[in-house]
Amino acid sequence: MQDPLERASRLRLVVFDVDGVLTDGSLYLGDDGQEYKAFNSRDGHGMAMLRDSGVTLAVITGRRSEVVRIRMQSLGIEHVHQGCRDKLPTFLALAQQLGVAHEACAYMGDDLMDLPVMRRVGLAAAVADAHPVVREHADWCAPSPGGRGAARDLCELILRAQGKLDALVAAYLGTTDAAQ
């Protein structure tokens, strides 16, 4: 099996599930039926850094939620596919539309419905608290649980593998040399 860093070095498209990956999987419903979700701001920053580094980001989720549309729009993620009970056809169409080979794609999931896509990509990632079968079929498991830093873990793994993380950190430190 290939090293996850080696796999991550050639990624051009990263796809995330939402519930259980970008959130902790909890669904908050108001008396009026309004749905609320909590997103981790560090996950969002990691996704923005990865997007800004030239990697295309996408979301494929089984549920439909206006809050997901709003959050992804705020992160500049253009490829948002909601209401996809069967995620594989959506993934295949997206990869074809973008002209990205499956080996240059990653998918991060947490539950059984994510497995068909995970089995087709170059890097299958799971959150720390994913279903045991999902973790078993993942090429890499984040140290953090869904909605609590797992997406950031994956973004930084990819940035590190592509040789971009040190320069990003150096920019925040105000140094030009990543070793400082």
URPE-V439102 format. One record per residue. N is the residue number from 0. RES is the residue in one small letter. PHI is phi in whole degrees, -180 to 180 (* if undefined). PSI is psi in radians with two decimals (* if undefined). D_FIRST is the distance of its C-alpha to the first C-alpha in whole Angstrom. Layout:
BEGIN
n: <N,N>
res: <RES,RES>
phi: <PHI,PHI>
psi: <PSI,PSI>
d_first: <D_FIRST,D_FIRST>
END
This chain:
BEGIN
n: <0,1,2,3,4,5,6,7,8,9,10,11,12,13,14,15,16,17,18,19,20,21,22,23,24,25,26,27,28,29,30,31,32,33,34,35,36,37,38,39,40,41,42,43,44,45,46,47,48,49,50,51,52,53,54,55,56,57,58,59,60,61,62,63,64,65,66,67,68,69,70,71,72,73,74,75,76,77,78,79,80,81,82,83,84,85,86,87,88,89,90,91,92,93,94,95,96,97,98,99,100,101,102,103,104,105,106,107,108,109,110,111,112,113,114,115,116,117,118,119,120,121,122,123,124,125,126,127,128,129,130,131,132,133,134,135,136,137,138,139,140,141,142,143,144,145,146,147,148,149,150,151,152,153,154,155,156,157,158,159,160,161,162,163,164,165,166,167,168,169,170,171,172,173,174,175,176,177,178,179>
res: <m,q,d,p,l,e,r,a,s,r,l,r,l,v,v,f,d,v,d,g,v,l,t,d,g,s,l,y,l,g,d,d,g,q,e,y,k,a,f,n,s,r,d,g,h,g,m,a,m,l,r,d,s,g,v,t,l,a,v,i,t,g,r,r,s,e,v,v,r,i,r,m,q,s,l,g,i,e,h,v,h,q,g,c,r,d,k,l,p,t,f,l,a,l,a,q,q,l,g,v,a,h,e,a,c,a,y,m,g,d,d,l,m,d,l,p,v,m,r,r,v,g,l,a,a,a,v,a,d,a,h,p,v,v,r,e,h,a,d,w,c,a,p,s,p,g,g,r,g,a,a,r,d,l,c,e,l,i,l,r,a,q,g,k,l,d,a,l,v,a,a,y,l,g,t,t,d,a,a,q>
phi: <*,-72,-64,-57,-64,-64,-61,-68,-66,-113,-75,-122,-137,-123,-115,-117,-76,-105,-66,94,-119,-85,-127,-82,94,-73,-116,-101,-119,-82,-58,-86,88,-64,-99,-125,-136,-107,-109,-87,-65,-70,-59,-61,-67,-60,-64,-65,-62,-65,-59,-66,-81,109,-89,-79,-114,-148,-129,-130,-134,-78,-99,-112,-156,-64,-64,-66,-58,-65,-64,-67,-62,-66,-90,74,-92,-84,-98,-120,-118,-113,73,-99,-67,-104,-81,-61,-59,-66,-61,-60,-67,-65,-60,-66,-58,-86,69,-111,-64,-57,-67,-98,-117,-124,-139,-114,-135,-140,-137,-56,-67,-86,-60,-57,-74,-57,-78,-109,-100,-72,-138,-94,-117,-130,-77,-59,-102,-67,-55,-54,-68,-66,-61,-62,-95,-84,-78,-152,-116,-66,-73,-104,-79,-60,73,-133,115,-63,-64,-63,-56,-66,-59,-70,-59,-67,-61,-64,-64,-93,72,-113,-67,-59,-67,-64,-64,-60,-63,-71,-82,77,-113,-97,-108,-61,-80,-73>
psi: <2.42,2.58,2.37,-0.61,-0.69,-0.77,-0.76,-0.42,-0.37,0.29,2.43,-0.33,2.25,2.20,2.35,2.46,2.93,-1.25,2.08,-0.17,-1.10,-0.23,3.01,0.07,-0.17,2.48,2.06,2.14,2.24,2.92,-0.47,0.06,-0.07,2.35,2.41,2.51,2.61,2.17,2.55,2.18,-0.54,-0.64,-0.80,-0.72,-0.70,-0.74,-0.71,-0.73,-0.75,-0.76,-0.81,-0.36,-0.09,0.01,2.32,2.37,2.60,2.83,2.34,2.06,2.60,-0.42,2.86,2.33,2.29,-0.61,-0.57,-0.77,-0.79,-0.80,-0.78,-0.64,-0.72,-0.45,-0.04,0.45,1.99,-0.52,1.57,2.00,1.96,2.77,0.49,1.59,-0.71,1.83,-0.39,-0.85,-0.64,-0.78,-0.83,-0.74,-0.70,-0.83,-0.71,-0.79,-0.71,-0.15,0.62,2.19,2.57,-0.58,-0.34,0.28,2.60,2.68,2.33,2.14,3.13,-0.27,3.02,-0.64,-0.16,-0.29,-0.73,-0.69,-0.76,-0.58,-0.10,-0.15,2.91,-0.51,1.91,2.08,2.58,2.63,2.80,-0.59,0.47,2.82,2.47,-0.65,-0.62,-0.78,-0.67,-0.60,0.04,2.54,-0.44,2.39,2.25,2.56,-0.31,2.67,2.96,2.41,0.07,0.55,-0.07,-0.74,-0.70,-0.72,-0.81,-0.78,-0.76,-0.59,-0.80,-0.80,-0.70,-0.81,-0.54,0.13,0.45,-0.27,-0.80,-0.72,-0.65,-0.79,-0.75,-0.65,-0.68,-0.50,-0.17,0.41,2.72,-0.29,2.05,-0.35,-0.22,*>
d_first: <0,4,7,9,12,11,10,13,15,16,17,20,21,20,22,23,24,28,29,26,24,27,30,30,30,34,36,40,43,46,49,50,46,45,41,40,36,35,33,32,33,30,28,30,30,27,27,30,28,25,27,30,27,27,24,25,25,26,27,26,28,30,33,36,37,39,38,35,36,38,35,33,36,37,33,34,31,32,30,31,31,32,33,30,30,27,25,23,26,27,23,23,27,26,23,26,29,27,25,22,19,17,14,16,17,16,17,18,20,21,22,22,23,21,18,19,18,15,14,15,14,11,11,12,14,17,20,20,23,21,22,19,18,17,15,13,12,11,8,11,15,18,20,23,24,25,28,28,26,22,23,24,21,19,21,21,17,18,21,20,17,19,22,24,25,27,29,30,30,33,35,35,36,39,37,36,34,31,31,35>
END
